[in-house]
Each structure stands twice: as C-alpha cells, then as structure tokens.
Amino acid sequence: MNTTFTTTTLHHSDIGRFVGGLALIFSVLLNSPVYAQLADNHTAGLETELRPVSQTLQPAGKDADSQVWQRIDTLRDSKGNTVTKTNVAYVEMQTGLHYREDGQWKDSREVIESYPGGAIARYGNHKVIFAENFSSEVLVDLETPDGKRLQSRVLGLRYLDSASGKSVLLAEATNSIGHIIHTNQVLYADAFSGVKASVRFTYTKAGLEQDVIWVERPATPESYGLDSKTTSLQVMTEFLSPPAPVVTIIKSGENEVGDDDQLLDFGAMQMGQGKAFTIGFEESIPAEVPVAKQWIVIEGRTILFEGVPVARIADQLEALPAGKRTAFHWNKQKKAVQQTAALKLKLPARKTASPAQREMRTAKLNVPVKGLVFDYQLLTGQPNVTLKGDTTYYVAGLVNLSGTTTIEGGSVIKYSSGTTARIVLNGQVVCQTDPYRPAIFTAVDDDSVGEIITPYSTGSPNGNYYGIAAFNLASGVGTNASLSNLRVRYIRTAIISGMPANSPLYVANCQFVKCQNGIYLNNNNRLNLRNSLFANIQSSAIYDSSYYSYTFVDALQVTFDQVTYLASRYSSPGMILNLNLTNCAVTFVSQLSAPSQGNVVCYGDYNGFYNSPNATFGSHQIQAEVNPFQPPTGAGNYYLADDPRGFRNKGTANIDSTLLADLKKKNPPSARV
C-alpha cells in the first residue's frame, strides 16, 4: 500500500539569551543555538516505524527572483508499505534569476553575443544592445523589465570646482572598437582623447554595470586654475530622451564637496550610489569610495554626472602613472596655450560614428592591470520582501531589495561561497525578531540550522568564509536603521553600511561569530552597538573607510573575544575613528588596530581585559586574573564566571536606562548578584 502525505516546512528556532550581572558587567550571550522541529500531525504515529528509502529534490514554483525547492522523502514501514512526504526544502534567492519568454519562466544567463552593429544580451529580464564603436550616437540601448528604454553614451571626463562653479573638459569620447572579453563583458579600450582610460560594461542577472577605468592620472586641478580641495573628478554620460526617473536626494551631513547624491528610480530598475575603487594595487589603498551623481538637463540634453572629490582619491590618483597630456595645447599658430576652466560648461558635440553593421568580435583583450574605476549600476529591485520565520533561504548571488524588508524571527538565510552573494537593502529594514527567536545568517555548508541546501552543502563550513556580506545597507536605507537579534556566522563581512553620513546605525543583541570581518563602515560614520558579541573574527571587528573627518562608534555591553584587530581605519591625514566603549569585555584581542593603518582612538570606562596586552585603553580598567567566562555548558556560552578575579559585578550601572532595564529582564535570577 502506498500513501502520500504533504507536510509543511519544519520550523527552526535559534534559542539565545543574554545573561549578565545585575550591576551590568558585560555582555553574556548564547553562541550555540538549540533548534526544535515540529512533526506533522498526519505522520506522528508512524515516525517510529518508518525507514528512509530515497530522497529527491525538485522545483516547486518560481518567479523572476526566486526558486522554491521541495524535498520528497520516500519511507517504508515494517510491513513494506511506502509513505511519501513532501516538504518545502528551501527558497533560492537571486535578483533576476529567471526571465519570461513564450509564457514560461526560463533560467537567466549572463551572456553577451555578437549582433549586427555590435553585441546583445537578451537572456534576462532586461535586454541590452552595445554599439560596436564607442563614439556611436547610441552606445548602450537597454530595455527594462517593464518595457522602458534607456539609451545612453559616455560623453567625456571633466573637473568641476564647486567653490567657483568653474569646470574644464579633460577628455572626450573617441573612436574605439568594442570587444567581448568575457562571457558577460564588453570592453572599449583607450576610449577617450586626452586621457588614457577604458570603459567596461558588465551584464548580470540583476542589471548592468558601467565602469570607467582610469589608467593614467590627469593633470592636477591647479593646472587649470582650480583648487583640489573643492574640485571633483567627474564622468559625463548622456541619456537620449529617457523616461523621467523619480529622484531622491541623499544629502551629506558634513556639507563637504561632492557629497550629495541622487537615487534614480526608473520603475523596475533603479540606480543607487556608485563607487570608485582601484584594481591591481596593494590593500593599503581602500577598496571603495562613494561616487555621487547628479541627473541634470543642460541645453535640452540629459546628462548624468558621476563624481568624486579629488581630495578623497588623492592616494589612488597618485598611484597611477602621470598622463602625457598637460593643461597646455597647441593652437592653429602652433603655439602652446594654457587651457583654463570656465564657468559655462561646453558639452561635447554629438559626434556620431559611421553606421556599422559589423558584429562585435570576441577577443582576449586584457582589462588594464592597474587603474582607478568609477562605476554605476542599474539594477532590478525586489520590493517589500519578507524573510519568513518558517523558511530557509539560499542566497546564490546578488539579492537587491527595495521598499521595506521585513526579517522575521526564526528565518534562516544561507549564503553561497561565491563573492557575489549578498543582500543589498535599499529601503527600510524591520527586524521582527527577539532574543529567543533570532534570525540566522550563515554558510551554505552549515547544516546545524535550517534545511540542508542540497546539493550544494558540504556540511563543513569551518575555516571558510561565504558571500560578500550578510547585509549591505545602501544609501537608500535612509537616515537611520536598526538591526536586532541577528546571528551572523561564517560570512566574509557580517554587515556593510553605506548609509548616508551622520545617519546612525543601531545594532543590538546581535552575534557575529567566525566571520572574516564584523561591521564595515563604508560612507556611514555613526555606529551604536548594544549588548552584542564579536567572536572568532579573523581580521577586524570594526573596519572604517568612510571619507569624513571622523567616525564615531559607541559600544555598551559588547564582548570582543578572539579578534585580531578591535578596529581598523583607512589611514588618511586628519581622519579619525573614535571608539567609546563602556562595560565591554576585551578578551584574546591581538591588537587595537592594524599596524599599517592608523587614526584609531579608543577610550571609555569600566572595560574588562583578559589576555589582550596590546589592546587596553580607557579609565577604570578591569584586568581579569583568570578567564572571565564559564566553560561552555550545553547551548550556553559567554556566561560570566562567578569568580572575584574576573569581571562579575565590576562594571558601572551608569549607562543608558533603556538598555539597563532590558538587561535586567534578560538575566535569570540565578545569574544575578
């Protein structure tokens, strides 16, 4: 006899508590989760008799950005009868995972093919045609998933002095034949007259990326009568008769040159904040610098200006070889004439290359070995997503979320080992979690929680790092964000914050364990940590590369254990990372900051130190004579030892009253003193 039952997804909860002394000594957290499984009522009476026969995985529904996988288990009882159980195994997430064609969902492919007049990418929700010649009137012709058309061409490169309003055109687009250099990339080498720079386009399932790669540094702003302190280096891209975007202005709190940015919403696709980064250089040069953009209509032409203050990329520019072009040019009389900036911007003429019907060729051209990249990405966004508490998710690549993202307690999110896997938040985030039902963000190979991600999981995550980040908080998140009751482990960087300057990020009751880095502040310069744990962090618990004069981190009741660097700051003159710590435990921390990076200042009161001789600071230091934590017991870890030589009952109660009251509720009577 064969019987078929359909059961619901098994629920998993990470049971964690924060336990400390009544006098608020230090953070105490449960690091090892306890999980519960709920059996289906239909089969409860048969569980002791059933034996597994086979297990298969099959698709059970899909849309543009997700794939539901269900697990079918075949079991046999002692009488030889078989029972089939169907469970939702997990939900695979990736922006643009599928596209619609002939009434069916098909797997998207990151492929660019030769096409009459250039090349085409057509196996995704958005389609793109690339012209063969860089100086064509329409270089890029993109159709969005909702049928809108964005035609564009790169015009040139310029300096703009925001103080004087003067600008100077450094280079114009010139003839350059494009080549398909990778499956999903097109390169136009030496694409400008005047400055040696190339342009690369990358087609992904989620969108399109444009990179301008500076190979040589231009002449200084002073050569044109401008001031480097108030001048930005800009890329100009013209859009031809585009649909009007919804423009959201992101203002900087520091009122520095070039800080204001615009978020452009075209409907199904959005353009967030771009970035500037180097390729081919040592790690001492920072990975990313925010790029601000402006969408402006000039003389009836729509221009996108993307710029970075010269002062912020001085180190990157200095690392490039000097360009041959100077601020002088030869006039018709063959005399050297100095080129100077002017108040009125003179746009390059709409030069057009001869219409071409040749297909773009595939060639083994190399992207410049070293360079400075300015990029923008036009991405599809998934609005108003809820990560449900009874579901396991597998993040296979970029997941770009807009609107309001809700995180329910009990949800489990696992990341692939690839460096594209991450969740980017472009809107409000709401954590519907609590200490007894947190959300878990971990590795695809971590089988200790949630459903097993078959067939990708190896079951062995230790020693490896996954994804780019569990969360990337983009500038569209707004002026404040709060994350609470989250558990992040085995991720390369737990959280990347690119929120606007002076926009506080609040992180409370969170654990970051066995990650390469903890929290990376990229542009954001305000972080408030409350009652959280950083443990087994391979590099830095806090890393700051924001380009403002100072960054401020305020930490209360935070434990830093087995961390290489408490904090690291990209070293630029006059830029300081300030850490104010109170009632924090610093144990087995190697250094305060990385030796090659400075400008980190740590201070505070009533912090405890153990086995961290190179990471002490502040007043009322508490030096433990013994390990201040109890040995792990069951699911519990980081309980304070009841030993007067440790940290118990030695902190201060003069802290935030809300946190004080919350901690009293978390502490069981047996742990109070």
C-alpha positions in Angstrom: 0.0 0.0 0.0 1.3 3.4 -0.9 0.3 6.6 1.0 1.2 10.2 0.2 1.3 13.0 2.8 2.2 16.6 2.2 3.7 18.3 5.2 4.7 21.8 5.9 8.3 23.2 6.3 9.9 22.2 9.5 10.4 25.2 11.9 13.7 26.0 13.4 14.5 28.4 16.2 17.8 29.7 17.5 17.4 29.9 21.2 19.7 32.5 22.6 19.8 34.6 25.7 21.9 37.4 27.1 22.9 36.8 30.7 25.0 39.1 32.9 25.2 40.5 36.4 22.7 43.0 37.9 25.5 45.6 38.1 25.8 45.3 34.3 29.2 43.9 34.0 29.4 42.6 30.4 27.6 41.1 27.5 26.7 37.4 28.0 25.3 35.6 25.1 24.4 32.2 24.0 26.5 31.3 21.0 25.4 27.8 20.3 21.7 27.5 19.2 19.2 25.0 20.2 16.8 24.0 17.5 13.3 22.5 17.6 11.5 20.6 14.9 7.7 20.3 14.7 6.4 16.9 13.4 3.4 16.8 11.1 0.3 15.5 12.8 -0.6 13.2 9.9 2.5 11.1 10.3 3.2 11.5 14.1 2.0 7.9 14.8 4.2 6.4 12.1 7.5 8.0 12.8 8.9 5.1 14.9 8.2 2.6 12.2 9.3 4.4 9.1 12.7 3.9 7.5 14.0 6.2 4.7 14.2 4.7 1.2 15.0 7.7 -1.0 15.1 11.4 -1.1 14.8 13.7 -4.2 14.7 17.4 -4.7 12.6 19.1 -7.4 11.4 22.6 -8.3 8.0 23.6 -6.9 7.5 27.1 -8.3 9.5 30.1 -9.5 9.3 33.7 -10.3 11.7 36.4 -11.6 13.8 36.4 -8.4 13.3 33.1 -6.7 13.0 29.3 -7.0 11.2 27.1 -4.4 12.7 23.7 -4.0 10.8 20.9 -2.4 12.1 17.7 -0.9 10.3 14.4 -1.5 11.1 11.7 1.1 10.1 8.1 0.4 9.8 5.9 3.6 8.9 2.3 4.2 7.3 0.8 7.3 7.9 -2.6 8.8 5.1 -4.1 6.7 6.7 -2.9 3.4 4.2 -0.1 2.8 5.7 3.1 1.5 4.9 6.7 2.6 5.8 9.8 0.6 6.3 13.1 2.4 6.7 16.4 0.6 8.4 19.3 2.4 9.4 22.7 1.1 13.2 22.4 1.4 14.3 25.9 0.8 13.8 29.0 -1.3 16.7 30.0 -3.6 17.0 33.8 -4.0 18.8 35.9 -6.6 17.7 39.0 -8.3 16.9 38.3 -12.0 17.2 34.5 -11.5 14.6 33.9 -14.3 13.1 35.7 -17.2 9.8 35.3 -19.0 9.7 34.1 -22.6 6.8 32.5 -24.6 4.7 32.4 -21.4 7.3 30.4 -19.5 10.0 31.2 -16.9 13.4 30.4 -18.1 16.8 30.5 -16.4 18.6 33.8 -16.9 22.0 33.7 -18.5 24.8 36.3 -18.1 25.8 36.1 -21.8 26.7 38.8 -24.4 26.6 37.7 -28.0 27.7 39.2 -31.3 24.9 41.0 -33.1 24.7 43.2 -36.3 26.1 46.6 -35.4 27.6 45.4 -32.1 26.6 42.9 -29.4 23.5 41.9 -27.5 22.5 40.5 -24.1 19.0 39.0 -24.3 18.7 36.1 -21.8 17.3 38.1 -18.9 14.6 40.3 -17.6 16.4 43.3 -19.1 17.9 43.3 -22.6 20.9 45.4 -23.7 22.4 46.2 -27.2 26.0 47.5 -27.3 27.2 49.5 -30.3 30.4 48.3 -32.0 32.0 51.8 -31.9 32.3 53.8 -28.6 31.6 57.1 -30.3 28.3 55.9 -31.7 25.3 58.2 -31.0 23.7 55.4 -29.1 26.3 53.4 -27.3 24.0 51.4 -25.0 20.4 50.6 -25.6 18.7 49.0 -22.6 15.1 47.7 -22.2 13.9 47.5 -18.6 11.7 44.6 -17.4 8.7 47.0 -17.5 9.4 47.9 -21.1 11.1 51.3 -20.7 14.0 52.2 -22.9 17.3 53.8 -21.7 19.7 54.8 -24.4 23.0 56.3 -23.4 26.5 57.2 -24.4 29.6 58.3 -22.4 30.4 61.9 -23.3 33.6 62.7 -21.6 35.5 63.4 -18.4 35.8 66.7 -16.5 36.9 68.6 -13.4 34.3 70.7 -11.5 35.2 73.2 -8.8 32.1 73.5 -6.6 33.5 76.7 -4.9 34.0 78.7 -8.1 31.5 76.9 -10.3 34.2 76.5 -13.0 34.8 73.3 -14.9 37.1 72.0 -17.6 36.7 69.2 -20.1 39.6 66.8 -19.7 38.7 64.2 -22.4 36.0 63.3 -24.9 34.8 60.0 -26.2 36.6 58.9 -29.3 36.6 56.0 -31.8 37.2 52.7 -30.1 36.0 49.3 -31.3 34.4 47.2 -28.6 35.2 43.6 -28.0 33.5 40.9 -26.0 36.3 40.0 -23.5 34.3 37.6 -21.2 31.0 35.8 -21.4 29.2 38.8 -20.0 31.6 41.8 -20.5 32.3 44.3 -23.3 35.5 46.5 -23.3 36.2 49.6 -25.2 40.0 50.2 -24.8 41.5 53.7 -24.9 38.1 55.2 -25.4 38.9 58.9 -24.8 41.0 61.6 -26.4 43.2 63.4 -23.9 43.2 60.9 -21.0 44.1 57.2 -21.2 41.0 55.4 -19.9 38.9 52.5 -20.9 35.2 51.6 -20.5 33.8 48.2 -19.5 30.2 47.1 -19.4 29.1 44.0 -17.4 25.8 42.4 -17.9 24.4 40.5 -14.9 21.1 38.8 -14.0 20.4 41.8 -11.7 21.3 44.6 -14.1 24.0 46.5 -16.0 27.3 47.9 -14.7 29.3 50.7 -16.4 33.0 51.0 -15.4 35.2 53.9 -16.5 38.8 52.7 -15.8 41.4 55.5 -15.5 44.8 54.1 -16.4 46.7 57.4 -16.1 46.1 60.3 -13.8 45.1 63.6 -15.4 46.9 66.9 -14.8 46.1 68.5 -11.4 43.2 70.8 -10.9 45.6 73.6 -10.2 47.0 73.3 -13.7 43.6 74.6 -14.9 43.3 77.3 -12.3 41.1 75.1 -9.9 41.5 74.1 -6.3 42.0 70.4 -5.5 40.3 70.9 -2.1 37.0 71.8 -3.8 37.2 70.0 -7.1 35.6 66.8 -8.2 36.7 64.4 -10.9 33.6 63.5 -13.0 32.3 61.2 -15.7 29.6 62.5 -18.0 27.1 60.1 -19.6 24.3 61.4 -21.8 20.8 59.7 -21.9 18.8 60.3 -25.0 15.1 61.0 -24.5 15.0 58.9 -21.3 11.9 58.3 -19.1 11.9 60.6 -16.2 13.1 58.9 -13.0 11.9 59.6 -9.5 14.9 61.4 -7.9 15.6 61.1 -4.2 18.3 63.4 -2.9 20.7 61.9 -0.3 22.4 64.8 1.5 25.6 64.6 3.4 25.6 65.8 7.0 29.1 67.2 6.7 28.5 69.6 3.7 31.7 68.5 2.0 32.3 68.9 -1.7 30.7 66.3 -3.9 28.8 64.5 -1.1 25.2 65.0 -2.2 23.9 62.0 -4.2 20.8 61.2 -6.1 19.0 57.9 -6.2 17.3 57.4 -9.6 14.2 55.2 -9.8 13.0 54.2 -13.3 10.4 51.8 -12.1 11.5 48.2 -12.4 15.2 49.3 -12.3 17.0 51.7 -10.0 20.4 53.4 -10.0 21.9 53.6 -6.5 25.1 55.1 -5.3 28.1 54.2 -7.4 31.6 53.6 -6.1 35.2 54.3 -7.1 37.8 51.6 -6.4 41.3 50.6 -7.5 42.3 47.4 -9.3 45.8 45.9 -9.2 47.1 47.8 -6.2 48.0 46.8 -2.7 45.4 46.5 0.0 46.7 49.7 1.7 44.6 51.6 -0.9 40.9 51.4 0.2 38.6 49.2 -1.7 35.7 51.6 -2.3 35.0 55.4 -2.3 31.3 56.5 -2.7 30.6 58.2 -6.0 27.9 61.0 -6.0 25.8 61.5 -9.1 23.6 64.3 -10.5 20.8 63.9 -13.1 20.7 67.3 -14.9 19.2 68.7 -18.1 21.5 71.1 -19.9 20.7 72.8 -23.1 17.9 70.2 -23.7 20.3 67.3 -23.1 20.0 64.9 -20.2 23.4 64.3 -18.5 24.4 62.0 -15.7 27.4 63.4 -13.8 29.2 61.0 -11.5 31.9 62.5 -9.4 34.3 62.0 -6.5 36.2 64.8 -4.7 39.8 64.8 -5.8 40.9 65.1 -2.2 39.3 61.7 -1.4 41.1 59.8 -4.2 44.4 61.6 -3.9 46.2 58.4 -2.9 44.6 56.4 -5.8 45.4 59.1 -8.4 49.0 59.4 -7.1 49.4 55.6 -7.6 48.6 56.0 -11.3 51.3 56.9 -13.8 51.2 60.6 -14.9 49.3 61.2 -18.2 51.1 62.8 -21.2 48.5 65.5 -21.6 49.1 68.7 -19.7 47.0 71.8 -19.3 48.6 73.2 -22.4 47.5 72.6 -26.0 48.8 73.7 -29.4 46.7 76.4 -31.2 46.5 76.9 -35.0 49.6 79.0 -34.9 51.4 76.1 -33.3 51.9 78.0 -30.0 51.4 76.5 -26.6 48.3 77.9 -25.0 47.2 77.1 -21.4 43.7 75.5 -21.1 41.7 77.1 -18.3 38.5 76.3 -16.6 35.3 78.3 -17.4 32.0 79.0 -15.7 29.9 77.8 -18.6 30.1 74.1 -19.3 30.6 73.3 -23.0 29.2 69.9 -23.7 30.9 67.8 -26.3 29.1 67.8 -29.7 27.0 64.8 -30.6 29.6 63.1 -32.8 28.4 60.0 -34.5 30.4 57.2 -36.0 29.5 55.9 -39.4 26.6 53.4 -39.1 28.2 50.0 -38.6 26.6 46.6 -39.4 29.6 44.6 -38.3 29.2 42.3 -35.4 31.3 42.8 -32.3 34.1 40.3 -32.1 35.3 38.2 -29.1 38.9 39.0 -28.3 41.3 38.1 -25.5 41.8 41.8 -24.5 43.1 42.4 -21.0 41.4 44.9 -18.7 44.1 47.3 -17.5 46.3 45.7 -14.9 46.2 48.8 -12.7 43.6 51.5 -12.6 41.0 53.6 -10.8 37.4 52.6 -11.6 34.3 54.8 -11.5 31.2 52.7 -11.7 27.4 52.9 -11.7 24.9 50.0 -11.6 21.4 50.0 -12.9 19.7 47.2 -11.0 16.4 45.5 -10.7 14.9 45.7 -7.2 12.6 43.3 -5.4 10.1 45.4 -3.4 8.8 44.7 0.1 10.2 41.3 0.8 9.6 39.4 4.0 12.1 36.7 5.1 9.7 34.4 6.8 10.3 32.7 10.1 9.4 29.2 9.0 11.6 29.3 5.9 15.2 28.6 4.9 16.6 30.8 2.1 19.7 30.2 -0.1 21.3 33.4 -1.4 23.0 32.3 -4.6 24.1 35.7 -5.8 23.1 39.4 -5.5 19.7 39.9 -3.9 18.7 43.6 -4.4 15.8 44.6 -2.1 13.8 47.8 -2.2 10.9 49.2 -0.3 10.5 47.7 3.2 12.4 44.5 4.0 11.0 42.5 7.0 13.1 39.9 8.8 11.0 37.5 10.9 12.5 35.7 13.9 13.3 32.0 13.0 14.2 32.8 9.4 17.4 31.1 8.2 19.4 32.6 5.4 22.4 30.8 3.9 25.0 32.2 1.5 26.9 30.6 -1.3 30.7 30.6 -1.2 30.8 32.9 -4.2 31.9 36.6 -3.8 28.7 37.9 -5.4 26.3 36.5 -2.8 24.9 39.3 -0.6 21.6 41.0 0.3 21.6 44.7 -0.6 19.0 46.8 1.3 17.8 50.0 -0.5 14.9 50.8 1.8 13.7 50.4 5.4 14.5 47.3 7.3 12.3 45.9 10.1 13.5 43.2 12.4 10.6 41.2 13.9 13.0 39.2 16.0 13.6 38.7 19.7 16.3 37.0 21.8 14.5 33.7 21.9 13.7 33.8 18.2 16.5 35.5 16.3 17.2 35.3 12.5 20.2 33.3 11.4 22.6 34.3 8.6 25.2 31.6 7.9 27.0 29.5 5.3 25.5 27.2 2.7 27.7 24.4 4.3 26.2 25.0 7.8 23.8 22.1 8.3 23.4 22.8 12.0 20.4 25.1 11.4 17.6 25.3 8.9 17.2 22.9 6.0 20.2 21.4 4.3 20.9 23.1 1.0 21.1 20.1 -1.3 23.1 19.5 -3.5 25.4 22.4 -2.6 26.2 21.9 1.1 29.4 20.1 2.1 28.3 20.1 5.8 31.7 21.6 6.8 31.8 25.4 7.0 34.7 25.8 9.4 37.7 27.7 8.1 35.8 29.1 5.2 34.0 32.4 4.5 30.9 32.9 2.4 29.4 35.7 0.3 30.5 39.3 0.4 28.2 40.3 3.3 25.1 39.2 5.1 23.7 42.7 4.6 24.8 45.7 2.6 22.9 48.7 3.8 22.9 51.1 0.8 22.3 54.8 0.9 18.6 54.3 0.1 18.1 52.8 3.6 17.7 56.4 4.8 18.9 58.4 7.8 18.7 55.6 10.4 18.5 51.8 10.6 18.2 49.3 13.5 19.3 45.7 13.4 18.4 43.5 16.4 18.6 39.8 17.4 20.5 38.6 14.4 23.1 35.8 14.4 25.7 36.0 11.6 28.5 33.5 11.2 31.0 32.3 8.5 30.4 35.4 6.4 33.3 37.4 4.8 31.9 40.7 6.3 28.8 40.5 8.5 27.4 43.9 7.7 28.5 46.6 5.3 27.0 50.0 6.0 26.9 52.5 3.1 24.2 54.7 4.8 24.5 58.5 4.4 26.9 60.3 6.6 25.7 61.1 10.1 22.9 58.5 9.8 23.2 56.3 12.9 23.1 52.5 12.5 21.9 50.8 15.7 23.0 47.2 16.3 21.6 45.5 19.4 21.5 41.9 20.7 23.5 40.6 17.8 26.2 38.0 17.4 29.0 38.0 14.8 30.9 34.7 15.0 33.6 33.1 12.8 33.4 35.9 10.3 36.4 37.4 8.5 35.2 40.9 9.4 32.5 42.2 11.6 31.0 45.6 10.6 32.4 47.6 7.7 31.6 51.3 7.7 31.7 52.5 4.1 30.5 56.1 3.9 28.4 55.7 7.1 30.2 57.3 10.1 27.8 56.6 13.0 27.5 53.2 14.8 25.8 52.4 18.1 26.5 48.9 19.4 24.4 47.5 22.3 24.8 44.1 24.1 26.4 42.2 21.2 29.2 39.7 20.5 32.1 39.6 18.2 33.9 36.3 18.5 36.5 34.5 16.4 36.8 37.4 13.9 39.8 36.7 11.6 40.5 40.4 10.9 38.7 43.5 12.3 35.6 43.7 14.4 35.1 47.2 13.1 36.5 48.5 9.8 36.0 52.1 8.7 36.7 53.5 5.3 34.2 56.4 5.4 35.7 59.6 3.9 34.7 62.0 6.6 36.9 63.8 9.2 35.7 61.5 11.9 33.7 58.3 12.6 32.1 57.7 16.0 31.4 54.2 17.4 29.6 54.0 20.8 29.6 50.5 22.3 27.8 49.4 25.5 27.9 45.8 26.9 29.8 44.4 23.9 32.1 41.4 24.0 35.1 41.1 21.7 36.7 37.7 22.0 39.4 36.1 19.9 39.6 39.1 17.5 42.7 40.0 15.6 42.0 43.8 15.4 39.5 45.5 17.5 39.2 48.2 14.8 40.9 49.4 11.6 40.7 52.7 9.8 41.9 53.6 6.3 44.7 56.0 7.1 44.2 59.4 5.7 45.5 62.6 7.3 43.1 64.2 9.8 40.5 61.3 9.6 39.9 59.6 12.9 37.9 56.5 14.0 36.7 57.1 17.6 35.6 54.1 19.7 33.9 54.9 23.0 33.4 51.6 24.9 31.7 51.1 28.3 31.2 47.8 30.2 32.8 45.9 27.3 34.8 42.7 27.5 38.0 42.6 25.5 39.5 39.1 25.6 42.1 37.4 23.5 42.3 40.5 21.2 45.6 40.8 19.4 45.8 44.5 18.6 43.7 47.6 18.8 44.2 48.3 15.1 46.2 47.0 12.1 49.8 48.2 12.2 49.7 49.7 8.7 46.6 51.6 9.4 46.3 54.3 12.0 43.9 57.1 13.2 42.0 54.8 15.6 41.3 56.3 19.0 39.9 54.0 21.8 38.6 55.3 25.1 35.9 54.6 27.6 35.2 53.4 31.2 34.8 50.2 33.1 36.0 47.9 30.4 37.4 44.5 31.2 40.6 43.0 29.6 42.0 39.5 29.6 44.9 38.2 27.6 44.9 41.3 25.4 48.1 43.2 26.4 48.2 45.2 23.1 44.6 46.2 23.2 44.0 48.0 26.5 42.6 51.6 26.9 40.4 53.9 28.9 39.9 54.6 32.6 38.8 52.2 35.4 40.3 49.3 33.5 39.4 45.8 34.9 42.2 43.3 34.4 41.0 39.8 34.9 43.4 37.3 36.5 41.5 34.3 35.2 39.4 33.6 32.2 36.3 35.7 32.9 33.9 33.3 31.2 32.4 30.0 32.4 33.2 26.9 30.2 30.5 26.4 27.6 27.6 24.5 29.0 25.1 22.9 26.7 23.8 25.6 24.4 25.2 28.4 26.6 28.4 30.3 26.1 29.9 33.6 27.4 28.4 33.4 30.8 30.5 35.3 33.3 32.3 33.2 35.8 31.4 33.7 39.4 35.0 34.5 40.4 36.1 37.8 42.0 39.2 37.7 39.9 37.1 38.1 36.7 34.6 40.6 35.5 31.5 39.8 37.5 29.9 42.8 39.4 32.7 45.2 38.4 31.0 47.4 35.7 29.0 50.5 36.1 25.2 51.0 36.2 25.6 54.5 34.8 24.6 53.6 31.3 21.6 54.0 29.0 18.5 53.4 31.2 16.6 51.6 28.4 19.5 49.1 28.0 19.8 48.8 31.8 16.1 47.8 32.1 16.3 45.4 29.2 19.4 43.6 30.6 17.6 43.1 33.9 14.8 41.3 32.1 17.2 39.0 30.2 19.1 37.9 33.3 17.7 34.9 35.1 17.7 35.1 38.9 20.4 32.5 39.2 22.8 34.8 37.3 22.2 37.9 39.3 24.4 39.1 42.1 
